[in-house]
Amino acid sequence: MANTVIEVKKNPNENNSSVLRRFSRKIQESGIVRKVKAARYNLRKESKLKVKNSALKRMSRRLEIEKLKKLGKMVTK
């Protein structure tokens, strides 16, 4: 995301709340907040190697559990 500079200068005889209101309006018009909120929870996909390793771990755990059940060391619910 590109850095965007938004600058609001205070005019003479202008109070702080109106400057803040103008700044907030410019921020909303630029769409910065919307982009940040949209990208907030996006997660990267896991790498193929990581997916493969987790699948292999699951398979080995299942085999171990089946083996323990057959030996009677693990009770099924």
Buried (B, 14 or more C-beta within 10 A) or exposed (E): EEEEEEEBEEEEEEEEEEBEEBEEEEBEEEEBEEEEEEEEEEEEEEEEEEEEEEEEEEEEEEEEEEEEEEEEEEEEE
